[in-house]
Amino acid sequence: MSAPTVDVHAHVLLPEVDALVADLSGLAEARALDARRNGPAALAVSGPMVRERAPRMIDVTARLAAMDAQGVDVQLVSPSPSHYHYWADEETAEKVFTRANEATAAHCAQAPGRLHGLGLVPLQHPEQAVRALEHALEQGLLGVEISSHAPGRELSDPAYEPFWTRAAQTGAIVFLHPFGCTLDERLDQWYLSNTVGQPVENAVALSHLIFSGVLDRHSGLKLIAAHGGGYLPTHIGRSDHAWSARSDAGAGCAHLPSSYLKRLYFDSLVHDPHVLRELVRVAGPDRVLLGSDYAFDMGTEDPVAALRAARLPDSDFHAIRGANAAALLDLA
């Protein structure tokens, strides 16, 4: 009961990063791809939604007022995934992560003790990943946010080994939050790009980390998967069966895939109390953290009520409400 209520999935919008890339040709190409993947109906809704909610993700006073209304004591603030810009060249990518890290740190510094931040890593340039992580930590951030893949690279790519090594060594948080889905135009209606695409991307990315042995080689990683890990935790039995039945599936990791869920962390944002109960069952109550996706419309306005709806035992409820995150983030 004494632990603070901690929301590990909350976003900040960074006008400084938007200004940096505004006139670059790569941005227009990336937006065109995003438009094809999402479809015109989704874009017609998303634009006004972001404009209406942007002040809550930019202004710290508005953020703190919303947190107070939710009963949230602490937020772990990560940049909006729209700031990844994995299309950027090396020079631009370094400017993006530098500015994003510094701006996120400055945002959080306006409410010390209540806001803690994560920076960005340019996954499209693996050789910059360690430098970006260390820059984030130098700003006082607790780690970094990454997507589920970069163009032409999965998270199992050996080029990321130095990054995983350094993240484990430093105890940095790595927040896995997809942006976009490579199923492309198949999901361009009814907002399937998000409702189906994001859980797919989570499942694919986590499967790459599990089956490739990344989690065997870097057992100390503190990795949080957004959206409850997507489809993987509730369908992990199929992965276990493949690992046991097929030599190709079991070649890369040492243990049953389901066992790795207890090495990862997951936010609680699954929008279904029954799914949340299953996530707690397969991952363990010590591996689930409160998450709201503040302040986007695909989040929840009342993350504590959403957690309470799962009707977990009191000890599990309070662990997920804040005690797990307080221990993971080493909050005083």
Helices and strands as residue ranges (DSSP letters): E 6-12, H 15-21, H 25-38, H 40-58, H 60-70, E 74-79, G 81-83, H 90-109, E 115-117, E 119-120, G 126-128, H 129-138, E 143-146, E 149-150, E 153-154, G 158-160, H 161-170, E 173-176, G 184-187, H 192-195, H 197-211, H 214-217, E 222-225, G 226-229, G 233-235, H 236-245, H 257-260, G 261-263, E 265-267, H 273-283, G 285-287, E 288-289, H 303-308, H 314-318, I 319-323, H 324-328
